[in-house]
Amino acid sequence: MKNKVKVILIVIAFFALAVSYYLCNEYFGISSKIEVNASSDNFASKYIVNVPYKNSVAYIALQDDSIIYMEFKDSDSIFYRHSIVENTTIEIGVIPNFVISAGFAILSGESLYNQITVRGNDPKVNYGFKNVLYKIDLDKNSLSQITSDTEYLPAAYIYPYKNKILSLYAKRSSNHFTAFMTVFDINKKQFTSKSKDYVLDENSYKGNRIVNCCTSGELIYALTIESSVDVNSQSTVNANNHTTIKVLNEAFELINEIELGEDVLALIANSRVGTMRVFGDFIFMRNYSGNGLIGLIENNSIKTLLIDPELDMAVNPNQQELPRFFKRHTNKYYTIDEQNKCINEMELEIKEGYSILSMLSSGEYSYVHLTNYDLERLVLYIPNSSFLTQKQTEKRNLLELISRFLEG
């Protein structure tokens, strides 16, 4: 009897070792470009990297084992590039009189582009604001100005469109709010096309408006609202409003129109949509209240796959890659399964008490900013293969259960 028990225990132990080896190599991403602070028994601790800044910063991009970020000093914004592997930092350039940067930077070739609003020379012109398109040359680590204007309102959005830039501009005059889109040719340094004006009467709230827009491949997607409400109703979405996503070509001709479901309409009604991204048959939207939604575009409508008040998208200026998502203040992480038209939920093993605050992603790696209730922070530079799917998490838990059984 004792011999049988011993044989069973040996079989279980061998099985546990085999599973352990398989899990570590297949799921835990043992190999890494860097290994630091590996003394802790927590898995993710081996990927902790040094934080190159002390103050609050704005992340721009994760690019070639380095992060580009903005740090603020007085009224200036200073761009830096920090090498994660070499733990060195260089200054790229300074933008004086910084006011705001709307949306994300975009990648085209070996350069990043960012639309930034600064204070102009004349406070009587455009409320004293100037919109400037800046270029960060990643080969030369230099900052230069491409275009500027004092005609349009601050916080103009930009989006990558083929080898060009799609911009969303707005201006206000005589109680009318006018918005329109343009396409800018980077190489020729000139605007090549412009959409019609979407005009809203701010007294009656009648007219058309663009809430947000984005691009995917050859197409432009514009979230628009056609309003026919009276002066006593200022609701963003109601029975008198027609809210759709218009699908356009480069000449801004209508190709298709996507109707919105109750979840999307509720998201828009709650707060203005600050982020919109279409990638193939999928769409991501996030409003200024922080509510995020991932949907599947099918039959000219949007099917909700995931909606959560903490859902966010990892910063990645390279829109040739599928975006990655995370749930703030948790260890949850999501990827898109294009083949099965669904979302994969994953988990990241992190130090107890910590959760994900923000994330950058590029290629095979992610730069994950963690924090805890004491506002202490950690940063991980981690292979994307290290995030575990629910099935992988179940296998890990089984392994831990077998280990405890053998120890007992």
Number of C-alpha atoms within 10 A of each C-alpha: 6 7 8 9 10 11 12 12 14 13 12 16 16 12 14 19 15 12 16 17 12 12 18 15 12 13 18 21 16 15 11 12 11 14 16 11 12 13 8 10 9 12 15 19 21 20 20 20 20 14 14 15 12 7 8 9 14 13 19 23 26 26 21 12 16 19 19 22 20 21 17 16 12 8 13 16 22 18 24 22 23 21 18 20 14 10 12 11 16 12 16 20 17 18 20 14 15 21 18 16 19 16 17 19 25 22 23 18 9 10 16 20 26 23 28 23 25 25 20 18 11 12 10 9 12 19 15 14 25 24 26 20 17 19 21 22 16 17 8 10 15 14 20 15 14 13 13 15 14 20 16 19 18 26 21 20 24 27 27 24 23 15 12 19 20 24 20 22 20 21 15 16 8 8 12 17 19 21 22 17 23 20 23 21 17 14 8 9 11 12 14 13 14 16 16 12 15 18 21 22 17 16 13 17 23 21 19 22 23 24 19 19 26 23 24 18 13 10 17 25 24 24 20 18 21 20 24 17 19 12 12 9 12 15 13 19 19 15 9 15 17 15 25 20 22 20 20 19 14 18 13 20 13 13 11 12 16 19 16 19 14 11 15 24 16 13 23 21 15 15 15 15 22 18 22 21 21 24 20 12 13 22 18 22 24 27 19 14 14 18 19 25 22 27 23 21 20 11 9 12 16 21 19 18 14 15 18 14 15 17 23 26 24 20 22 25 25 21 20 12 12 18 21 20 25 23 20 21 17 17 18 20 23 23 16 18 12 13 6 7 14 16 17 13 17 19 18 21 18 18 17 8 11 21 24 23 19 21 25 23 26 23 14 9 21 23 27 20 19 24 18 16 10 8 9 9 15 20 19 21 27 26 20 18 15 22 22 24 20 13 11 17 18 12 17 19 12 14 18 14 13 17 16 10 12 13 7 6
